[in-house]
Amino acid sequence: MNWTEADFDHLSWHDCHIWGIELRAGDPDEANWTSDLAFDIDFIVEWICGSGDPGQFRVAPATLVFHGVTDPKIAIDWGRSAFQVSLHPASIDHVERERIRDQKVYLDRPYYRWRIHFNWPGSSEITFGAVGFPQTLRAKPVLTEKQCLSFSQRSRLTGR
């Protein structure tokens, strides 16, 4: 399954876990003007919540890539534990976009300010400008009682 910015109003990344962030910057000396910000996420394709039953979810590893990225700010803070708390995946609360009217980079299409708010770590966010995104599932969704896949499940599904 694939989605783009045209699907934004119908997508939700609530409780999706981020497993990786990749900066894809091209080399202008080679006429490569790539300016992408890519996320490796567990995308919740479907929430299955019945009355009285524990919730279930269809979750799949996905790649979410924003194109034409400008002004990125990544502010993720796991806190201060005196080096006692291990790293764990970040969880998205929601994603906002706002149209930028006076931008000088992409004159032939709409350009947006994007803000990814986190559930965990709290008070964390990623902001940037971009034209849009494709999001691609890298495997079929798995039915699970958790909102994310385990590291071993992801490895089996994606061959990584």
C-alpha positions in Angstrom: 0.0 0.0 0.0 1.1 3.5 -0.8 -0.1 6.9 0.4 0.9 10.5 -0.5 0.3 14.0 0.9 -3.0 13.9 -1.1 -4.1 11.3 1.6 -3.0 13.4 4.5 -6.5 14.2 5.8 -7.4 10.5 5.9 -4.2 9.3 7.6 -3.3 9.0 11.3 0.2 8.3 12.7 -1.1 8.3 16.3 0.8 5.8 18.4 3.0 4.8 15.4 6.6 4.0 16.5 9.7 5.4 14.9 12.5 3.0 14.5 14.8 5.1 12.4 15.4 8.6 10.9 17.5 9.1 7.8 18.8 12.3 6.2 19.0 11.9 2.5 21.0 14.9 1.2 22.2 14.8 -2.4 25.4 16.3 -3.7 24.9 19.5 -5.6 28.3 19.1 -7.3 26.8 16.1 -9.0 23.5 17.9 -9.8 21.7 15.9 -7.2 19.4 18.2 -5.3 17.8 15.5 -3.1 16.7 16.9 0.2 14.7 14.1 1.9 13.9 13.2 5.5 12.9 9.5 5.8 11.4 7.7 8.7 11.3 3.9 9.4 8.0 3.5 11.2 5.5 0.9 12.3 2.3 2.1 10.7 -1.0 1.1 12.3 -3.1 0.3 9.2 -6.2 -0.6 11.3 -7.4 -0.3 14.9 -9.7 -3.1 15.8 -11.5 -2.2 19.0 -14.5 -4.1 20.1 -16.6 -3.5 23.2 -15.1 -5.2 26.2 -12.4 -7.0 24.1 -8.8 -6.1 24.2 -7.8 -3.9 21.2 -6.0 -5.4 18.3 -4.1 -3.7 15.5 -2.9 -4.4 12.0 0.6 -3.0 11.9 3.2 -3.0 9.1 6.8 -1.7 8.8 6.7 1.4 6.5 8.9 4.0 5.0 7.7 7.6 5.2 9.8 10.0 3.1 9.3 13.8 3.0 10.7 15.5 -0.1 12.1 18.9 -0.6 13.0 19.3 3.1 14.1 22.7 4.5 14.8 24.0 8.0 14.7 20.6 9.8 14.7 20.8 13.6 14.9 17.5 15.5 14.2 17.8 19.2 14.0 14.4 20.8 14.9 14.2 24.5 14.7 10.9 26.4 15.4 12.7 29.7 18.1 12.4 32.3 18.3 9.0 34.0 22.0 9.2 35.1 22.6 6.7 32.3 20.2 4.1 33.7 17.4 3.9 31.1 17.9 2.2 27.8 17.0 3.5 24.4 13.5 2.6 23.2 11.4 3.6 20.1 9.8 7.0 20.0 6.0 7.1 19.5 4.1 9.7 17.4 1.1 11.5 18.9 0.1 13.3 15.7 1.4 15.1 12.6 0.4 18.6 11.6 0.9 20.5 8.4 0.5 24.1 7.6 0.6 25.7 4.1 3.5 28.1 3.6 2.4 30.9 1.3 5.6 32.9 1.0 8.2 30.3 0.2 10.8 30.6 -2.6 11.9 27.0 -3.1 9.0 25.2 -4.8 7.1 27.8 -6.8 5.2 25.2 -8.9 3.4 23.4 -6.0 2.1 23.8 -2.5 4.8 23.8 0.3 4.1 23.0 3.9 5.5 23.3 7.4 5.3 19.8 9.0 5.3 19.1 12.8 5.6 15.6 14.2 4.5 15.7 17.9 5.6 12.7 20.1 3.7 10.8 22.8 7.0 9.5 24.0 9.5 11.0 24.7 7.2 13.7 25.9 7.7 17.3 24.8 9.7 16.0 21.7 9.0 17.1 18.1 10.4 17.2 14.7 9.6 20.2 12.5 10.6 21.0 8.8 9.4 22.3 5.5 8.6 19.9 2.7 6.4 19.6 -0.4 4.9 16.2 0.6 5.6 12.6 1.1 5.1 9.0 -0.1 4.5 6.4 2.5 5.1 2.8 1.5 4.4 -0.4 3.5 7.4 -2.8 3.3 5.4 -5.9 4.3 1.9 -7.0 4.8 0.2 -5.8 8.0 0.4 -8.2 11.0 -2.5 -8.6 13.4 -1.2 -7.9 17.0 -2.3 -6.8 20.4 0.4 -4.2 20.5 0.6 -0.9 18.5 4.0 -1.8 17.3 6.1 -4.7 16.1 8.9 -6.2 18.0 12.5 -5.9 16.7 12.5 -9.6 15.7 9.1 -9.4 14.0 10.3 -6.4 11.9 13.5 -8.3 11.0 11.5 -11.3 9.8 9.1 -9.2 7.8 11.6 -6.9 6.1 14.7 -9.2 5.9 16.8 -6.6 7.9 
